Each structure stands twice: as structure tokens, then as C-alpha cells.
Amino acid sequence: MQNFTRTLTFLVALLFSTTLAMAQTTYATVGIIGSATAKGWNESTPMTAGTGTNAHQWTITLPLTKDEVKFRANNAWDVNWGAATFPAGVGVSGGPNIPIAEAGTYTVTFNDITGAYQFTRATTSSTTASRSALSLALAPNPTRETVRVAYDLSSASSAGITVLNLLGQPVRQLTAVRQGAGQQEQFVSLQNLAAGLYLVRVQAGAQVQTARLVVE
């Protein structure tokens, strides 16, 4: 029995380390592909990788039609991500096509570890564009029982907060509350959540921003 326990422990540790290594794989390229792009489903449009600690964060600004897209690595279908939500969500391996609800020019961000993505529609007005940023901040992070979610509102709005697991499933959700312009905050209880990586999404009108949260 003792030998069996040791073997099981070893296998679990091996599986965990293998999964972690796969999750942190650095891809040569990550691109966006689909009928909503100029290249269609024939070729990926390459995204730009971040540097340093943001090496897994990819960005691109491009025109999109009202259609569908996905993210994929190395201009091939071996590794690809998708989900059914727009303008923000969590792409999963081999997931569904992402629907683009409205044609326009978008700045797209995608994280190849968490799968989190966001489409922010660009505008000709720098003032309007600046309103897309909520300056979302989480503290403490990592945390155990409660997290403070702080953000800036450019105008009075109803702000809602959702905590999602890495499959894009809501595990905590606060009813949207009406708040005035300026710096605001809400506190989210994380009691009974399993330790791991989560995403916190704040939506205030057309503004959406997502941040990574570690629960210990």
C-alpha cells in the first residue's frame, strides 16, 4: 500500500509538472485567423508578443468584419484557442469560433497561458479611446479570502464584476452597481474557491477589462 501511495504521488507530481510546462510553452508566433480578417481562414495574421514578464501577452490592431475569428500558434491548427464570448473572454484549446458582433478596427490582446482575450474597438478620438481603459487593479494578489477590485470610471456607470475560472465559467459574480466618475472599488469574497488561477472581469457600460488573480 505504501509503495502504491508513493507511485501515485509521483505520477500526480509528474502530471502537474508536465501540465505546467505545457501551459508555459513559448510559441514562435501567435496569430488571429478567421472570416472576419482580410486573410480569411487561409492564413493567420501575426500578433506582436510582449517582452519580459509580458512575453505571453500578444497584441494586434486590425480591421475586422462582423464574422468569426480564432487564435492559433505557429500559423497551424495544432494549437488553437477559441470561445463563444465577445468582446472579452477566455479562449480554450480547440474552442469555438469567437463571434465579432460589430465590424470595425479593433485592438486585440491575447494571453497564451491564461487564454484571456479582449477586443477593444479603436476610435478616431483619442479622448474616446482613453475611456476604454479602466485602470483595473487587484489587491492583494495573490490572496486567500477577499480581493479589492479598484478601477477608474470616465463617467457615471453601472459597474459589474465577474470572477471566472480558466474555462471561462463564472465562479463569483457581483450585481452591477451604479457609481460615479472617478476611482471606485468593490470587494469580492473568494471563500470556498479552490486555490489556483482565475480572471477578474470588470464591465462598466462598453468598457471591459480583465486581470489575472491568484487564489492561494
Contacts in CASP RR format, 6 or more apart in sequence:
PFRMAT RR
TARGET T0000
AUTHOR 0000-0000-0000
METHOD contacts of the structure
MODEL  1
MQNFTRTLTFLVALLFSTTLAMAQTTYATVGIIGSATAKGWNESTPMTAG
TGTNAHQWTITLPLTKDEVKFRANNAWDVNWGAATFPAGVGVSGGPNIPI
AEAGTYTVTFNDITGAYQFTRATTSSTTASRSALSLALAPNPTRETVRVA
YDLSSASSAGITVLNLLGQPVRQLTAVRQGAGQQEQFVSLQNLAAGLYLV
RVQAGAQVQTARLVVE
23 113 0 8 1.000
24 56 0 8 1.000
24 113 0 8 1.000
25 112 0 8 1.000
26 55 0 8 1.000
26 56 0 8 1.000
27 73 0 8 1.000
27 74 0 8 1.000
27 79 0 8 1.000
27 112 0 8 1.000
28 73 0 8 1.000
28 74 0 8 1.000
29 44 0 8 1.000
29 46 0 8 1.000
29 47 0 8 1.000
29 73 0 8 1.000
29 74 0 8 1.000
29 75 0 8 1.000
30 46 0 8 1.000
30 47 0 8 1.000
30 49 0 8 1.000
30 58 0 8 1.000
30 71 0 8 1.000
30 72 0 8 1.000
30 73 0 8 1.000
30 110 0 8 1.000
30 112 0 8 1.000
31 44 0 8 1.000
31 45 0 8 1.000
31 46 0 8 1.000
31 47 0 8 1.000
31 58 0 8 1.000
31 60 0 8 1.000
31 71 0 8 1.000
31 72 0 8 1.000
31 73 0 8 1.000
31 75 0 8 1.000
32 44 0 8 1.000
32 45 0 8 1.000
32 47 0 8 1.000
32 60 0 8 1.000
32 62 0 8 1.000
32 69 0 8 1.000
32 70 0 8 1.000
32 71 0 8 1.000
32 108 0 8 1.000
32 110 0 8 1.000
33 39 0 8 1.000
33 40 0 8 1.000
33 41 0 8 1.000
33 43 0 8 1.000
33 44 0 8 1.000
33 45 0 8 1.000
33 69 0 8 1.000
33 70 0 8 1.000
33 71 0 8 1.000
33 72 0 8 1.000
34 40 0 8 1.000
34 41 0 8 1.000
34 67 0 8 1.000
34 68 0 8 1.000
34 69 0 8 1.000
34 70 0 8 1.000
34 97 0 8 1.000
35 41 0 8 1.000
35 65 0 8 1.000
35 67 0 8 1.000
35 68 0 8 1.000
35 69 0 8 1.000
36 64 0 8 1.000
36 65 0 8 1.000
36 66 0 8 1.000
36 67 0 8 1.000
36 68 0 8 1.000
36 69 0 8 1.000
36 100 0 8 1.000
37 45 0 8 1.000
37 62 0 8 1.000
37 64 0 8 1.000
37 69 0 8 1.000
38 45 0 8 1.000
38 62 0 8 1.000
38 63 0 8 1.000
39 45 0 8 1.000
43 75 0 8 1.000
44 72 0 8 1.000
44 75 0 8 1.000
45 60 0 8 1.000
45 62 0 8 1.000
46 60 0 8 1.000
46 75 0 8 1.000
47 58 0 8 1.000
47 59 0 8 1.000
47 60 0 8 1.000
47 71 0 8 1.000
47 108 0 8 1.000
47 110 0 8 1.000
48 58 0 8 1.000
48 59 0 8 1.000
48 60 0 8 1.000
49 55 0 8 1.000
49 56 0 8 1.000
49 57 0 8 1.000
49 58 0 8 1.000
50 56 0 8 1.000
50 57 0 8 1.000
50 58 0 8 1.000
50 59 0 8 1.000
56 111 0 8 1.000
56 112 0 8 1.000
56 113 0 8 1.000
57 109 0 8 1.000
57 110 0 8 1.000
57 111 0 8 1.000
58 71 0 8 1.000
58 109 0 8 1.000
58 110 0 8 1.000
58 111 0 8 1.000
58 112 0 8 1.000
59 107 0 8 1.000
59 108 0 8 1.000
59 109 0 8 1.000
59 110 0 8 1.000
60 107 0 8 1.000
60 108 0 8 1.000
61 105 0 8 1.000
61 106 0 8 1.000
61 107 0 8 1.000
61 108 0 8 1.000
61 122 0 8 1.000
62 105 0 8 1.000
62 106 0 8 1.000
62 108 0 8 1.000
63 103 0 8 1.000
63 104 0 8 1.000
63 105 0 8 1.000
63 106 0 8 1.000
64 100 0 8 1.000
64 103 0 8 1.000
64 104 0 8 1.000
64 105 0 8 1.000
64 106 0 8 1.000
64 119 0 8 1.000
65 100 0 8 1.000
65 103 0 8 1.000
65 104 0 8 1.000
66 100 0 8 1.000
66 101 0 8 1.000
66 102 0 8 1.000
66 103 0 8 1.000
67 99 0 8 1.000
67 100 0 8 1.000
68 97 0 8 1.000
68 98 0 8 1.000
68 99 0 8 1.000
68 100 0 8 1.000
69 97 0 8 1.000
69 98 0 8 1.000
69 100 0 8 1.000
70 80 0 8 1.000
70 81 0 8 1.000
70 82 0 8 1.000
70 95 0 8 1.000
70 97 0 8 1.000
70 98 0 8 1.000
71 80 0 8 1.000
71 81 0 8 1.000
71 82 0 8 1.000
71 91 0 8 1.000
71 110 0 8 1.000
71 112 0 8 1.000
71 117 0 8 1.000
72 79 0 8 1.000
72 80 0 8 1.000
72 81 0 8 1.000
73 79 0 8 1.000
73 80 0 8 1.000
73 112 0 8 1.000
79 93 0 8 1.000
80 93 0 8 1.000
80 94 0 8 1.000
80 95 0 8 1.000
81 91 0 8 1.000
81 92 0 8 1.000
81 93 0 8 1.000
81 94 0 8 1.000
81 95 0 8 1.000
81 110 0 8 1.000
81 112 0 8 1.000
81 115 0 8 1.000
81 117 0 8 1.000
82 91 0 8 1.000
82 92 0 8 1.000
82 94 0 8 1.000
82 95 0 8 1.000
82 96 0 8 1.000
82 97 0 8 1.000
82 98 0 8 1.000
83 89 0 8 1.000
83 90 0 8 1.000
83 91 0 8 1.000
83 92 0 8 1.000
83 95 0 8 1.000
83 96 0 8 1.000
83 98 0 8 1.000
83 117 0 8 1.000
83 168 0 8 1.000
84 96 0 8 1.000
84 98 0 8 1.000
84 99 0 8 1.000
85 98 0 8 1.000
85 168 0 8 1.000
86 98 0 8 1.000
86 99 0 8 1.000
86 100 0 8 1.000
86 101 0 8 1.000
86 119 0 8 1.000
87 101 0 8 1.000
87 106 0 8 1.000
87 118 0 8 1.000
87 119 0 8 1.000
87 120 0 8 1.000
87 121 0 8 1.000
87 208 0 8 1.000
88 116 0 8 1.000
88 117 0 8 1.000
88 118 0 8 1.000
88 119 0 8 1.000
88 201 0 8 1.000
88 208 0 8 1.000
88 209 0 8 1.000
88 210 0 8 1.000
89 116 0 8 1.000
89 117 0 8 1.000
89 118 0 8 1.000
89 164 0 8 1.000
89 168 0 8 1.000
89 199 0 8 1.000
89 201 0 8 1.000
89 210 0 8 1.000
90 114 0 8 1.000
90 115 0 8 1.000
90 116 0 8 1.000
90 117 0 8 1.000
90 164 0 8 1.000
90 166 0 8 1.000
90 167 0 8 1.000
90 168 0 8 1.000
90 199 0 8 1.000
91 98 0 8 1.000
91 115 0 8 1.000
91 116 0 8 1.000
91 117 0 8 1.000
91 168 0 8 1.000
92 115 0 8 1.000
92 166 0 8 1.000
92 167 0 8 1.000
92 168 0 8 1.000
98 117 0 8 1.000
100 106 0 8 1.000
100 119 0 8 1.000
102 121 0 8 1.000
104 121 0 8 1.000
104 122 0 8 1.000
105 121 0 8 1.000
105 122 0 8 1.000
106 119 0 8 1.000
106 120 0 8 1.000
106 121 0 8 1.000
106 122 0 8 1.000
107 119 0 8 1.000
107 120 0 8 1.000
107 122 0 8 1.000
108 117 0 8 1.000
108 118 0 8 1.000
108 119 0 8 1.000
108 120 0 8 1.000
109 117 0 8 1.000
109 118 0 8 1.000
109 120 0 8 1.000
110 116 0 8 1.000
110 117 0 8 1.000
111 117 0 8 1.000
111 212 0 8 1.000
114 166 0 8 1.000
114 197 0 8 1.000
114 199 0 8 1.000
114 212 0 8 1.000
115 166 0 8 1.000
116 199 0 8 1.000
116 210 0 8 1.000
116 212 0 8 1.000
118 208 0 8 1.000
118 209 0 8 1.000
118 210 0 8 1.000
120 132 0 8 1.000
121 132 0 8 1.000
122 129 0 8 1.000
123 129 0 8 1.000
130 154 0 8 1.000
131 154 0 8 1.000
131 155 0 8 1.000
131 207 0 8 1.000
132 206 0 8 1.000
132 207 0 8 1.000
133 152 0 8 1.000
133 207 0 8 1.000
133 209 0 8 1.000
134 151 0 8 1.000
134 152 0 8 1.000
134 153 0 8 1.000
134 202 0 8 1.000
134 204 0 8 1.000
134 207 0 8 1.000
134 209 0 8 1.000
135 150 0 8 1.000
135 151 0 8 1.000
135 152 0 8 1.000
136 149 0 8 1.000
136 150 0 8 1.000
136 151 0 8 1.000
136 200 0 8 1.000
136 202 0 8 1.000
136 209 0 8 1.000
136 210 0 8 1.000
136 211 0 8 1.000
137 149 0 8 1.000
137 150 0 8 1.000
137 151 0 8 1.000
137 211 0 8 1.000
138 147 0 8 1.000
138 148 0 8 1.000
138 149 0 8 1.000
138 150 0 8 1.000
138 200 0 8 1.000
138 211 0 8 1.000
138 213 0 8 1.000
139 147 0 8 1.000
139 148 0 8 1.000
139 150 0 8 1.000
140 147 0 8 1.000
140 148 0 8 1.000
141 147 0 8 1.000
141 213 0 8 1.000
141 214 0 8 1.000
142 213 0 8 1.000
142 214 0 8 1.000
142 215 0 8 1.000
142 216 0 8 1.000
143 190 0 8 1.000
143 213 0 8 1.000
143 214 0 8 1.000
143 215 0 8 1.000
143 216 0 8 1.000
144 190 0 8 1.000
144 215 0 8 1.000
144 216 0 8 1.000
145 189 0 8 1.000
145 190 0 8 1.000
145 191 0 8 1.000
146 187 0 8 1.000
146 188 0 8 1.000
146 189 0 8 1.000
146 190 0 8 1.000
147 187 0 8 1.000
147 188 0 8 1.000
147 190 0 8 1.000
147 200 0 8 1.000
147 213 0 8 1.000
148 185 0 8 1.000
148 186 0 8 1.000
148 187 0 8 1.000
149 161 0 8 1.000
149 185 0 8 1.000
149 186 0 8 1.000
149 187 0 8 1.000
149 188 0 8 1.000
149 200 0 8 1.000
149 202 0 8 1.000
150 183 0 8 1.000
150 184 0 8 1.000
150 185 0 8 1.000
151 159 0 8 1.000
151 183 0 8 1.000
151 184 0 8 1.000
151 185 0 8 1.000
151 202 0 8 1.000
151 204 0 8 1.000
151 209 0 8 1.000
152 182 0 8 1.000
152 183 0 8 1.000
152 184 0 8 1.000
153 159 0 8 1.000
153 179 0 8 1.000
153 180 0 8 1.000
153 181 0 8 1.000
153 182 0 8 1.000
153 184 0 8 1.000
153 204 0 8 1.000
153 207 0 8 1.000
154 181 0 8 1.000
154 182 0 8 1.000
154 207 0 8 1.000
155 180 0 8 1.000
155 181 0 8 1.000
156 178 0 8 1.000
156 179 0 8 1.000
156 180 0 8 1.000
156 181 0 8 1.000
157 178 0 8 1.000
157 179 0 8 1.000
157 180 0 8 1.000
157 204 0 8 1.000
157 205 0 8 1.000
157 207 0 8 1.000
158 176 0 8 1.000
158 177 0 8 1.000
158 178 0 8 1.000
158 179 0 8 1.000
158 204 0 8 1.000
158 205 0 8 1.000
159 176 0 8 1.000
159 177 0 8 1.000
159 179 0 8 1.000
159 184 0 8 1.000
159 186 0 8 1.000
159 202 0 8 1.000
159 203 0 8 1.000
159 204 0 8 1.000
160 174 0 8 1.000
160 175 0 8 1.000
160 176 0 8 1.000
160 177 0 8 1.000
160 186 0 8 1.000
160 202 0 8 1.000
160 203 0 8 1.000
160 204 0 8 1.000
161 172 0 8 1.000
161 173 0 8 1.000
161 174 0 8 1.000
161 186 0 8 1.000
161 188 0 8 1.000
161 200 0 8 1.000
161 201 0 8 1.000
161 202 0 8 1.000
162 170 0 8 1.000
162 172 0 8 1.000
162 173 0 8 1.000
162 174 0 8 1.000
162 200 0 8 1.000
162 201 0 8 1.000
162 203 0 8 1.000
163 170 0 8 1.000
163 171 0 8 1.000
163 172 0 8 1.000
163 173 0 8 1.000
163 188 0 8 1.000
163 190 0 8 1.000
163 193 0 8 1.000
163 198 0 8 1.000
163 199 0 8 1.000
163 200 0 8 1.000
163 201 0 8 1.000
163 213 0 8 1.000
164 170 0 8 1.000
164 171 0 8 1.000
164 198 0 8 1.000
164 199 0 8 1.000
164 200 0 8 1.000
164 201 0 8 1.000
165 171 0 8 1.000
165 198 0 8 1.000
165 199 0 8 1.000
166 197 0 8 1.000
166 198 0 8 1.000
166 199 0 8 1.000
168 199 0 8 1.000
171 193 0 8 1.000
171 198 0 8 1.000
172 188 0 8 1.000
172 189 0 8 1.000
172 190 0 8 1.000
172 193 0 8 1.000
174 186 0 8 1.000
174 188 0 8 1.000
176 203 0 8 1.000
177 186 0 8 1.000
179 204 0 8 1.000
188 200 0 8 1.000
190 215 0 8 1.000
193 215 0 8 1.000
194 215 0 8 1.000
195 215 0 8 1.000
195 216 0 8 1.000
196 214 0 8 1.000
196 215 0 8 1.000
196 216 0 8 1.000
197 212 0 8 1.000
197 213 0 8 1.000
197 214 0 8 1.000
197 215 0 8 1.000
198 212 0 8 1.000
198 213 0 8 1.000
198 214 0 8 1.000
198 215 0 8 1.000
199 210 0 8 1.000
199 211 0 8 1.000
199 212 0 8 1.000
199 213 0 8 1.000
200 210 0 8 1.000
200 211 0 8 1.000
200 212 0 8 1.000
200 213 0 8 1.000
201 208 0 8 1.000
201 209 0 8 1.000
201 210 0 8 1.000
202 208 0 8 1.000
202 209 0 8 1.000
202 210 0 8 1.000
END
